[in-house]
Amino acid sequence: MIRVALKMLLGDRSRYGTLLIGLTAVAFLFVQQGSVFSGIIERIAKPIVEVGAPIWVCDPKLQSIDDSKPLSDTDLQRVRSVPGVKWAVPLFLRTAQVRLSDGSFQTVRLFGIDDYSLVGRPREMLAGATSGLLNPDAVIIGQAESERIGNPRIGDTFELNDHRAVVVGIAKVSRDYASNPYVYTTYNRAISFVPAQRKQLNFVLVAPKGGFSPEAIAAQIRGATGLGAYSLDGMRRLSIGYYLHNTAIPVNFGLGLLMTFLVGISVVGQTLYAFALQNERFTAGLKAMGTGDRTLVLMSITHGLTVGMVGLAIGGGAACFFGYATGGGTGKLAYHTSWQLMAITFVVVVVVCVLSSLFSVRRVLRLEPAVVFRA
């Protein structure tokens, strides 16, 4: 009967085409919107990943990486005194205003890394070297979003809080959620680039000694100092969790995905229902020959799932190609397609197909075999 069901489906090319278009659109929109959502969420934690420190120490009330709650300078020494800490260095991470040559201003994400070890420096340089930060007034520019500050090159200068900054390198970095250009300099120089405050230190980067896990040392730091301490993954989850719970991003994308789901059920369900109406004489003939309701339901579900799997392959593939064509998540469009998203899309398509098939099969089950004898 599965073979008969496939012949019925493929024999009606117009209905088959309509079903395929509808399910392809559902799969494409679900993967595309889900990938944009995942890409945005992933970019929230990009500054954390770029620094790459095993442990982050901060104010215990810190909510995200964009939240600036200063620490005391003595907190750095307290962290260094905790058993199991291999090293601990300061990090200044805050937004600042760059004055460009045309007089306009642009917000940048300013990284002030340890003057001596340069822990937190860019991992890949496209031009220049990180050792250039030891020169007077030196800064390194992240290539991503650098067009917003005029695409500076090595030797170019600009102003940060009325202080001269000289570009000594260009680094390859990831784009962040706010699309702010990255500017790296030394810690002591960074605090001179922003308005003076009583406390300037806002993060301490820590590495555990051999044999200790980041999570274990973070717990020791919290117990010994009362400060907030997180592993790299813990800091990522903290920042992402803040945006998930306190912004409209999940609601906006969730409503879009829900509408895609409902429209998919509506279009596919109506098309399958029309398909059932058109083929009711054949279905009645099968019932007259003794085909049971269970087999008819299975045939209807086969119609939906067959088109669904083809639509998923085409729509999901098109969405992946769309992401690749727009930069693979490294361009302006935030885009990240994970296997988890593809698995969720598979489940959604199956649910759409099954529910739509069950909607259309109701008329089939109510058919009287005598229909086949009508003129």
Secondary structure, 3 states (H helix, E strand, C coil): CHHHHHHHHHHCHHHHHHHHHHHHHHHHHHHHHHHHHHHHHHHHCHHHHHHCCCEEEECCCCCCCCCCCCCCHHHHHHHHCCCCEEEEEEEEEEEEEEECCCCCEEEEEEEEECCCCCCCCCCCEEEECHHHHHCCCEEEEECCCHHHHCCCCCCCEEEECCEEEEEEEEECCCCCCCCCCEEEEEHHHHCCCCCCCCCCCCEEEEEECCCCCHHHHHHHHHHHHCCEEEEHHHHHHHHHHHHHHHCCHHHHHHHHHHHHHHHHHHHHHHHHHHHHHHCHHHHHHHHHCCCCHHHHHHHHHHHHHHHHHHHHHHHHHHHHHHHHHCCCCCCCCCCCCCHHHHHHHHHHHHHHHHHHHHHHHHHHHHCCHHHHHCC
